[in-house]
Amino acid sequence: MAIIKNRDALAKTSLRKQALDIIEAGINRVLPPNVIRSTVSYDPTRQVLTVSGDSYHLSRSRVFVIGGGKASGLMAETLESILLPAKITAGIINVKSADANTRRIRLITAGHPIPDERGINGVKEMLALKQRYTIGESDLVLCLISGGGSALMPYPASGVSLKDKRKITELLISSGAEIAEINTVRKHLSQVKGGQLGAYFAPTRVVSLILSDVIGNDLSVIASGPTSPDPTTFADAHKILEQHQLLTKAPRSVASFLEQGGQGKVAETPKTLNNCHNYIIGDNRLALEAMKNKAQEMGFTPYIITAQQSGDTTTAAQSRAEEILGARYAGYDALLIGGETTPKLPTPAGRGGRNQHFATASILAMAPYPGEWVVASVGSDGSDFLPEVAGAIVDHNSLGKAKKEKIDVKAYLDRYDSNTLLEQLGGSLIITGATGTNVGDIMLYLFRTSL
């Protein structure tokens, strides 16, 4: 399946073309239809649903579908085709864009990355299913969760407005907070995150099918863990604001609610959920394994460095280059990395995203390499902060072209204006459009000769 829309403009060399093929293989493997069909099956004769080898007997059960995330629309479409619409009584899914076709599961378009009232109304409708259909212990609730679910499934705690929750999220992002920290705060400002959605439907069985975009696949972090027990506390959330010097900047309602929770005046998020069963059906590692297989088919000797890259974007790019130049991966000519870095933005900052910035930093960091090389860094969802750009691809010719056109790469790097730089260089920005999946970022180094 062709995923990269501007391949012709990017595939200037055979090495670049091979890099694009490998990137596409990784994204294709984690597309919702491929992931769902490889982990979920249904036997209509026995009325048994199988998820990753576990069986759920549905002869006496009605099935309801809820959830949200960037990939949840296509997940719902595929699930419905497996279970047959007739087996699903009703469903509500919050999505970023209604690009899927469903018959029994209603897709509600909501705001992302900034949550909106449409998202709140969608969550309210999910919760209303319980009373409307008198959902009981013998029924089954299937929850489809993917990256982006935290923003797409907002339901602020009592006394905290959506505007205030947006504000604290924006402050956390701009402060360089990690996604786990952001979600710890969001969970404690919500009525459904941090296991509260799963607890709401108890004692009904809740089976969650999860496409992970979180490093390490921490269930309590993915989409803020709506059906997973939450190990974090109000005190943790309060401490995160303190560490990022946001207590005085946070909306008063946010600081006050977290303080009340810390004092025991608000119930904590659930620490156990016996009715919930969570399955990670796709993640970054799955994409990297597919990329590794594709690279091997092409004759490369690939190596997966990590699926958990994190930290500052510039530092990560420089560190990888130093490892390569220091022959740490000698004998390999295709290096694969997954994860999600966090750029610390200056004020003001230019246009770009972490993948574009990683590629830009690599132009300088990889310059001493004595041979042909390509670096590609891509957001698997097709959006690298800028919704129209998935990431970037650069190579050993990029710096030479910049020098020829008298473009100061470091100046653009320092002001985090990677998009402007890469547009000037041409043939660098990767365009996919929304892919329908989300397992974080994938990065690839290719070399003409072994290291």
C-alpha positions as CSV (number, residue, x, y, z in Angstrom):
1,M,0.0,0.0,0.0
2,A,1.4,3.4,-1.0
3,I,1.4,5.6,2.1
4,I,3.9,8.4,1.2
5,K,2.1,10.7,-1.2
6,N,5.1,12.6,-2.5
7,R,7.5,9.7,-3.1
8,D,8.6,10.9,-6.5
9,A,9.9,14.2,-5.1
10,L,11.7,12.4,-2.3
11,A,13.2,9.3,-4.0
12,K,16.1,11.1,-5.6
13,T,18.5,8.3,-5.0
14,S,18.2,4.5,-4.7
15,L,19.1,4.7,-1.0
16,R,16.3,7.2,-0.4
17,K,13.8,5.1,-2.3
18,Q,14.8,2.1,-0.2
19,A,14.4,4.1,2.9
20,L,10.9,5.2,1.9
21,D,9.9,1.6,1.2
22,I,11.1,0.5,4.6
23,I,9.2,3.4,6.3
24,E,6.0,2.4,4.4
25,A,6.4,-1.2,5.5
26,G,6.5,-0.2,9.1
27,I,3.4,2.1,8.9
28,N,1.5,-0.4,6.9
29,R,2.0,-3.1,9.5
30,V,0.3,-1.1,12.2
31,L,-2.7,0.1,10.2
32,P,-5.8,-0.7,12.2
33,P,-7.2,-3.3,9.7
34,N,-4.0,-5.2,9.7
35,V,-3.6,-5.1,13.5
36,I,-7.2,-5.9,14.4
37,R,-7.4,-8.8,12.0
38,S,-4.1,-10.3,13.3
39,T,-5.3,-10.3,16.9
40,V,-9.1,-10.5,16.9
41,S,-11.4,-13.2,15.5
42,Y,-15.1,-14.3,15.9
43,D,-16.7,-17.7,15.5
44,P,-20.4,-17.0,14.8
45,T,-21.3,-20.7,15.2
46,R,-20.0,-20.9,18.8
47,Q,-20.4,-17.2,19.3
48,V,-16.9,-16.9,20.7
49,L,-14.8,-13.7,20.4
50,T,-11.1,-14.4,20.5
51,V,-8.6,-11.6,21.4
52,S,-4.9,-12.5,21.4
53,G,-5.7,-16.1,22.3
54,D,-8.3,-15.3,25.0
55,S,-11.9,-16.4,24.5
56,Y,-15.0,-14.5,25.4
57,H,-18.3,-16.3,25.0
58,L,-21.1,-14.0,23.7
59,S,-24.1,-16.4,23.4
60,R,-25.8,-14.5,26.3
61,S,-24.1,-11.2,25.8
62,R,-24.9,-8.0,24.1
63,V,-21.9,-6.2,22.7
64,F,-21.3,-2.4,23.1
65,V,-18.4,-0.5,21.6
66,I,-16.9,2.7,23.0
67,G,-13.6,4.5,22.9
68,G,-11.5,7.1,21.1
69,G,-8.3,8.0,19.4
70,K,-6.7,8.8,16.1
71,A,-6.9,5.2,14.9
72,S,-10.2,4.2,16.6
73,G,-12.4,4.9,13.6
74,L,-10.7,2.4,11.4
75,M,-10.4,0.1,14.4
76,A,-14.2,0.3,14.8
77,E,-14.8,-0.3,11.1
78,T,-12.6,-3.4,11.1
79,L,-14.1,-4.7,14.3
80,E,-17.6,-4.3,13.0
81,S,-16.7,-6.3,9.9
82,I,-15.4,-9.1,12.1
83,L,-18.3,-9.2,14.6
84,L,-20.9,-8.4,12.0
85,P,-23.1,-5.4,12.7
86,A,-25.9,-7.5,14.0
87,K,-23.8,-8.7,16.9
88,I,-23.1,-5.1,18.1
89,T,-26.1,-3.5,19.9
90,A,-24.7,0.0,19.9
91,G,-21.5,2.0,20.0
92,I,-20.0,5.5,20.3
93,I,-16.4,6.3,19.2
94,N,-14.8,9.7,19.4
95,V,-12.5,10.3,16.4
96,K,-10.3,13.0,14.9
97,S,-11.8,12.6,11.5
98,A,-14.7,10.5,10.4
99,D,-12.8,8.6,7.6
100,A,-14.3,5.2,8.4
101,N,-17.5,3.5,7.5
102,T,-19.6,1.9,10.3
103,R,-23.2,0.8,10.6
104,R,-23.9,0.2,14.3
105,I,-21.0,2.2,15.8
106,R,-21.5,5.9,15.6
107,L,-18.4,8.0,15.0
108,I,-18.3,11.4,16.6
109,T,-15.7,13.9,15.3
110,A,-14.0,15.7,18.2
111,G,-11.1,18.1,18.7
112,H,-7.4,17.1,18.7
113,P,-4.9,18.0,19.9
114,I,-7.1,20.6,21.7
115,P,-10.2,19.0,23.2
116,D,-13.5,20.5,22.6
117,E,-17.2,20.3,23.5
118,R,-17.8,17.7,20.8
119,G,-15.5,15.4,22.6
120,I,-17.3,16.0,25.9
121,N,-20.7,15.3,24.3
122,G,-19.3,12.1,22.8
123,V,-18.1,10.8,26.2
124,K,-21.5,11.7,27.7
125,E,-23.2,9.6,25.1
126,M,-20.8,6.7,25.8
127,L,-21.7,6.8,29.5
128,A,-25.4,7.2,28.7
129,L,-25.3,3.8,27.0
130,K,-25.3,2.1,30.4
131,Q,-28.7,3.4,31.5
132,R,-30.2,3.5,28.0
133,Y,-29.6,-0.2,27.4
134,T,-29.4,-1.3,31.1
135,I,-26.0,-2.8,30.4
136,G,-25.4,-5.6,32.9
137,E,-22.9,-8.1,34.1
138,S,-23.6,-10.6,31.3
139,D,-22.9,-8.0,28.6
140,L,-19.6,-7.0,27.0
141,V,-18.2,-3.6,26.5
142,L,-15.4,-3.4,23.9
143,C,-13.3,-0.2,24.3
144,L,-11.1,0.8,21.3
145,I,-8.2,3.0,22.4
146,S,-5.4,4.6,20.4
147,G,-3.0,7.5,20.6
148,G,-4.9,10.8,20.8
149,G,-7.6,9.3,22.9
150,S,-6.8,11.5,25.8
151,A,-7.6,14.7,23.9
152,L,-10.5,13.1,22.0
153,M,-12.2,11.8,25.2
154,P,-12.5,14.8,27.5
155,Y,-14.8,15.0,30.5
156,P,-13.4,17.5,33.0
157,A,-13.8,17.0,36.7
158,S,-16.6,18.9,38.4
159,G,-15.6,22.5,38.8
160,V,-12.9,22.4,36.1
161,S,-13.9,23.9,32.8
162,L,-12.7,22.6,29.4
163,K,-11.1,26.0,28.9
164,D,-9.0,25.6,32.0
165,K,-8.1,22.0,31.1
166,R,-7.0,23.1,27.7
167,K,-4.9,25.9,29.3
168,I,-3.0,23.5,31.6
169,T,-2.4,21.1,28.8
170,E,-0.9,23.9,26.7
171,L,1.3,25.0,29.6
172,L,2.5,21.5,30.2
173,I,3.4,20.9,26.5
174,S,5.2,24.2,26.1
175,S,7.2,23.5,29.3
176,G,8.6,20.4,27.8
177,A,6.7,18.0,30.1
178,E,6.8,14.3,29.0
179,I,3.6,12.7,27.8
180,A,3.4,10.6,31.0
181,E,3.5,13.7,33.1
182,I,0.9,15.5,31.0
183,N,-1.4,12.5,31.3
184,T,-0.9,12.2,35.1
185,V,-2.3,15.7,35.4
186,R,-5.1,15.1,32.9
187,K,-6.2,11.9,34.6
188,H,-6.7,13.8,37.9
189,L,-8.8,16.5,36.2
190,S,-11.1,14.0,34.5
191,Q,-14.2,11.9,35.3
192,V,-13.2,9.1,32.9
193,K,-9.4,8.9,32.6
194,G,-7.2,7.0,34.9
195,G,-9.4,3.9,35.0
196,Q,-12.6,5.8,35.8
197,L,-14.3,4.8,32.5
198,G,-13.8,1.1,33.2
199,A,-15.0,1.6,36.8
200,Y,-18.1,3.3,35.6
201,F,-19.2,0.2,33.6
202,A,-18.5,-2.3,36.4
203,P,-19.4,-5.1,37.0
204,T,-19.8,-5.4,33.2
205,R,-16.8,-6.9,31.4
206,V,-14.7,-4.3,29.6
207,V,-12.3,-5.6,27.0
208,S,-10.0,-2.9,25.6
209,L,-8.2,-3.2,22.3
210,I,-5.3,-0.8,22.4
211,L,-3.0,0.6,19.8
212,S,-0.1,2.1,21.8
213,D,1.8,5.3,21.0
214,V,3.5,5.3,24.4
215,I,7.1,4.3,25.1
216,G,7.1,1.1,27.1
217,N,3.4,0.5,26.5
218,D,2.3,1.7,30.0
219,L,-1.4,1.0,30.0
220,S,-2.0,3.7,32.5
221,V,-0.5,6.3,30.2
222,I,-2.0,5.4,26.7
223,A,-4.9,7.8,26.2
224,S,-4.6,8.5,29.9
225,G,-5.6,4.9,30.7
226,P,-9.4,5.1,30.8
227,T,-9.8,1.3,31.5
228,S,-6.5,0.8,33.3
229,P,-5.8,1.1,37.1
230,D,-4.0,4.3,37.8
231,P,-0.8,4.1,39.9
232,T,-0.5,7.9,40.1
233,T,-2.1,10.2,42.6
234,F,-3.3,13.8,43.1
235,A,0.0,14.4,44.9
236,D,1.9,13.3,41.8
237,A,-0.1,15.6,39.6
238,H,0.5,18.6,42.0
239,K,4.2,17.8,42.1
240,I,4.4,17.8,38.2
241,L,3.0,21.3,38.1
242,E,5.4,22.4,40.8
243,Q,8.5,20.8,39.0
244,H,7.6,22.7,35.8
245,Q,7.0,25.9,37.7
246,L,3.3,26.0,36.6
247,L,1.5,26.3,39.9
248,T,1.2,30.0,39.7
249,K,0.5,29.9,36.0
250,A,-2.2,27.2,36.2
251,P,-5.9,28.2,36.2
252,R,-7.1,28.5,39.8
253,S,-9.7,25.8,39.3
254,V,-7.0,23.3,38.3
255,A,-4.7,24.1,41.2
256,S,-7.6,24.1,43.7
257,F,-9.0,20.7,42.5
258,L,-5.6,19.0,42.7
259,E,-5.1,20.5,46.2
260,Q,-8.5,19.1,47.3
261,G,-7.6,15.7,45.9
262,G,-4.3,15.7,47.7
263,Q,-6.2,16.5,50.9
264,G,-8.5,13.5,50.4
265,K,-11.6,15.6,49.6
266,V,-11.9,14.1,46.1
267,A,-11.9,10.4,45.4
268,E,-8.7,9.0,44.0
269,T,-8.6,7.3,40.6
270,P,-9.1,3.5,40.9
271,K,-6.1,1.4,41.8
272,T,-7.7,-2.0,40.8
273,L,-10.2,-2.9,38.1
274,N,-11.2,-6.5,38.1
275,N,-13.8,-6.1,35.4
276,C,-11.3,-4.7,32.8
277,H,-9.1,-6.7,30.5
278,N,-6.6,-4.7,28.4
279,Y,-4.8,-5.9,25.3
280,I,-2.1,-4.0,23.4
281,I,-2.7,-5.2,19.9
282,G,-0.1,-2.9,18.2
283,D,2.8,-0.7,19.0
284,N,6.1,0.8,17.9
285,R,8.0,-2.5,18.2
286,L,5.5,-4.1,15.7
287,A,6.3,-1.4,13.2
288,L,10.0,-1.7,13.7
289,E,9.9,-5.5,13.2
290,A,8.1,-5.0,9.9
291,M,10.8,-2.5,8.9
292,K,13.5,-4.9,9.9
293,N,12.0,-7.6,7.7
294,K,11.6,-5.3,4.8
295,A,15.2,-4.1,5.1
296,Q,16.4,-7.8,5.2
297,E,14.4,-8.5,2.0
298,M,16.3,-5.7,0.4
299,G,19.6,-7.1,1.3
300,F,20.4,-4.8,4.3
301,T,21.7,-6.0,7.6
302,P,19.3,-4.2,10.0
303,Y,19.4,-3.7,13.7
304,I,16.7,-2.3,16.0
305,I,18.5,0.1,18.4
306,T,15.4,0.8,20.6
307,A,11.7,1.3,20.5
308,Q,11.9,3.6,23.5
309,Q,13.8,6.7,22.3
310,S,13.0,9.7,24.3
311,G,14.5,12.9,25.7
312,D,15.5,16.1,24.0
313,T,15.2,15.9,20.2
314,T,18.5,17.6,19.4
315,T,20.4,15.6,21.9
316,A,18.9,12.3,20.7
317,A,20.0,13.1,17.1
318,Q,23.5,14.1,18.1
319,S,23.9,11.0,20.4
320,R,22.8,8.6,17.6
321,A,25.3,10.2,15.2
322,E,28.1,10.0,17.7
323,E,27.4,6.3,18.2
324,I,27.4,5.7,14.5
325,L,30.6,7.7,13.9
326,G,32.2,5.8,16.8
327,A,31.4,2.4,15.0
328,R,29.1,1.3,17.8
329,Y,26.9,-0.5,15.2
330,A,29.7,-1.8,13.0
331,G,28.4,-4.5,10.6
332,Y,24.9,-3.0,10.3
333,D,23.8,-0.8,7.4
334,A,20.1,-0.2,8.5
335,L,19.4,1.1,12.0
336,L,15.9,1.3,13.3
337,I,14.6,3.4,16.1
338,G,11.2,4.1,17.6
339,G,9.9,6.4,20.4
340,E,9.1,10.0,20.9
341,T,11.5,12.8,21.7
342,T,10.5,16.1,23.3
343,P,11.9,19.3,21.9
344,K,12.4,22.2,24.4
345,L,11.2,25.1,22.4
346,P,12.6,28.6,22.6
347,T,10.4,31.7,22.6
348,P,9.6,32.5,19.9
349,A,10.0,29.2,18.0
350,G,9.8,28.7,14.3
351,R,7.7,26.1,12.3
352,G,8.4,22.4,12.6
353,G,7.9,19.2,14.6
354,R,10.1,16.8,16.5
355,N,10.7,14.5,13.4
356,Q,11.6,17.4,11.2
357,H,13.9,18.8,13.9
358,F,15.5,15.3,14.3
359,A,16.2,15.2,10.6
360,T,17.6,18.7,10.6
361,A,19.9,18.0,13.5
362,S,21.1,14.9,11.7
363,I,22.2,17.0,8.7
364,L,24.9,18.5,10.9
365,A,25.5,15.6,13.2
366,M,26.0,13.0,10.4
367,A,28.2,15.3,8.2
368,P,31.5,13.6,9.2
369,Y,30.3,10.2,8.0
370,P,32.6,9.0,5.2
371,G,30.0,7.6,2.8
372,E,26.4,7.7,1.6
373,W,23.7,7.9,4.3
374,V,20.0,8.6,4.7
375,V,18.1,9.6,7.8
376,A,14.3,9.5,7.9
377,S,12.1,10.4,10.9
378,V,8.3,10.1,10.7
379,G,5.3,10.4,12.9
380,S,3.3,7.2,12.2
381,D,0.0,9.1,12.4
382,G,1.1,11.3,9.5
383,S,1.3,14.5,11.5
384,D,4.5,15.9,12.9
385,F,2.9,18.8,14.9
386,L,2.1,20.3,11.5
387,P,-0.9,18.3,10.3
388,E,0.2,18.4,6.7
389,V,3.7,17.0,7.3
390,A,4.5,13.5,8.6
391,G,8.3,14.0,9.0
392,A,11.4,14.4,6.9
393,I,14.2,12.6,5.0
394,V,17.7,13.9,4.6
395,D,21.0,12.5,3.3
396,H,24.7,13.2,2.8
397,N,23.8,15.7,0.0
398,S,21.6,17.9,2.2
399,L,24.4,19.8,3.9
400,G,26.2,20.3,0.5
401,K,23.0,21.8,-1.0
402,A,22.5,24.1,2.0
403,K,26.1,25.4,1.7
404,K,25.7,25.9,-2.0
405,E,22.6,28.0,-1.5
406,K,24.2,29.8,1.5
407,I,21.6,28.4,4.0
408,D,22.8,28.4,7.6
409,V,21.4,25.1,8.9
410,K,22.5,25.7,12.5
411,A,20.6,29.0,12.6
412,Y,17.4,27.3,11.6
413,L,18.1,24.5,14.1
414,D,18.7,26.9,16.9
415,R,15.4,28.7,16.4
416,Y,13.5,25.4,15.8
417,D,12.5,26.4,12.3
418,S,13.1,23.0,10.7
419,N,10.1,23.2,8.4
420,T,11.2,26.4,6.8
421,L,14.7,25.0,6.2
422,L,13.5,21.7,4.8
423,E,11.1,23.5,2.4
424,Q,14.0,25.5,1.1
425,L,16.2,22.4,0.6
426,G,13.3,20.7,-1.2
427,G,12.7,17.0,-1.5
428,S,12.9,16.6,2.3
429,L,9.4,16.8,3.8
430,I,7.4,13.5,3.9
431,I,3.7,13.8,3.2
432,T,1.3,11.0,4.0
433,G,-1.9,12.6,5.2
434,A,-3.6,11.0,8.1
435,T,-2.6,7.4,8.1
436,G,-5.3,6.2,10.4
437,T,-2.9,4.7,12.9
438,N,-0.6,6.1,15.7
439,V,2.2,4.2,17.3
440,G,4.6,7.1,17.9
441,D,7.6,8.0,15.8
442,I,9.8,5.7,13.6
443,M,13.3,6.6,12.5
444,L,15.6,5.0,10.0
445,Y,19.3,5.3,9.2
446,L,20.5,3.7,5.9
447,F,24.1,3.4,4.7
448,R,25.6,2.4,1.5
449,T,28.5,0.5,3.2
450,S,28.6,-1.4,6.5
451,L,29.6,0.5,9.6
